[in-house]
Amino acid sequence: MLRPKMTPVSERPVVALVVDDEPMIRVPVAWVLQDHGFEVVEAGTGDEALAILQGGTPVDLLITDVRMPGKTDGFKLVEHARRLRGPLPIIAMSGMPWDPRARPSPIPRGFTYLQKPVPMDELLGTIDTLLAQRRPPTSRQGISANATAVPA
């Protein structure tokens, strides 16, 4: 089970930016993360999330929908996040099946893809794996069976 998360340097809670235009998805994800010790910042569009990333808000983990209204969809948000925040762990989710080999561009690189609906235990396991990869390895690390890692 996922333990409450703290950043290794400051011992402050890990801040997760949760982005989805559907409140029925975004809000439960935010609640579950808060219940597991994360600080959560929510955004209803990619444009709102981009403004948060461009501002001074600390963000340690990005969880985003792929298809959203506005100028910034989830894939563009991943590109911006990489440029602005470097090796930020990122999970992109969509209800649409996706094969990363079928669309070589404009798909950004360096994120984990999960297909909705995502069981909360699978999401939490994927988050735990991604955050563990940022720490010095202490044990064998895996990734959820339904997650697709898109290399950087």
N, C-alpha and C positions, 0 to 999 in steps of 0.2 A: 504494500500500500504506500502511496505517495506520502512522504513526510512533509511537514511545513518547510518551505524553502526559504533560505537566506542566501544572500550573495556572499561569496567568500571573503571579500575585502572589507565591506562596511557592516556586515551582519544586519543589514536592513532586509525586509522582505523582498523577494523577487517580484518585480513589476511586470505583469503581463498585459499587453495591449490586445484586446479582443475586438475584432472588427467584423461586423456582419450587418447587413441591412435588414435582416429579419430578427426582430426582438425575440421571437420564440426560440431562436437558436442562440443568439448572443447572451441573453440574460441568464438562462440556465448554465451556460458555460462559465460565465462570470461568477455566479453563485457557487458552483462547485469549486472553482479555483480559490475563491475567498475562503471557503470552508477548509481548504487544504493549506492555508497560510499565505497565499499569494496576495499581493496588492494588485487590484485590477483597474485598468483604465479602459473604458468602453468607447467605441466609435461606431456610428451607424453607416458610414460611407468610407470609401478609400480616401476621399478628399479630406475628411475630418481626421483620419488616421495620419495622413501625410503631414497635416498641420501639427499634430502632436509630435511626430518624429522630428520635424523641423524645429520645434520649440525645445525648451529645456527639460521637459519631463523625462525622468529616467525610464527606460524601457529595456528589460532584460530578455523578453520573450514576445514574439509577435505571432498571434493566431488570427488568420484572416480568411474570409470567404473569397472565392475567386470572382464570381459574377456579382457586381454591385453597380448601382447607378452612379453617374457622375463621370468625371474625366479620368479618375484613378480606379481601375479595377484591381483585383487582388494581385495579378501578376505584375502590373506596373508598380503597385505598392511594394512588392518584394524587391523590385529593381531599385526603387528609391531607398528602401530600408538598407539594402546592401551598400549603397553609395553613402548614406548618412550615418549608419551605425555599424558598418563592418560585419564582423562575424556573429551577428545577432541570430540566435536560434529562431527559425521561422517554420510555422505549420500553415499550409494553405489547404483549405477544405472546399469541396464542391459536391453538389448532388449529381453532377455529371461524371460518368466514368471517364477516366483519362489514362492514356498510355503515353508516357513521356517520349517514347521512340517514334510515335506517330506525328508529333508536332515539334520539330527541332528548333524552330523560332516562331514567334517571339517569346517563347517560354524562358523566363529567367532561370538561373542556376542557383543551387545552394539552398534548397528548402526541402521540407518533408511534406508530401501530399497525402491527405486522408480523404476518402470518399464518404460523404454524408449518406445516411445518418451514421454518426460515429458514436459508438457506445462510450460512455464517460470513462470507464476503466481503460479502454483502449487509448483514449485521448490522454489520460493521466500517465499511462505507461510510456507513451511516445514523448510526452513532456519530460518525464523523468530521465529517459534515455538521452534526449537532446541536452538537458542541463548537465547530466553526468559527463557528457563529452566535453563540456567546458571545464570540468574539474580534472585534476590528475586522476588517471584510471586507478580504481581500487579493486575492481572485480570485472568479470566477463560482462560485456555490455551487449545488448541485443536491440532489436527494433521490432515494433509491432508487425504482425504478419500481414496486415492490410495497409501498412504505410509504405509509401514509395519515396525513397530518398533520391533527390535530384542533386547530383554532386556539384560542388562549387567550381 
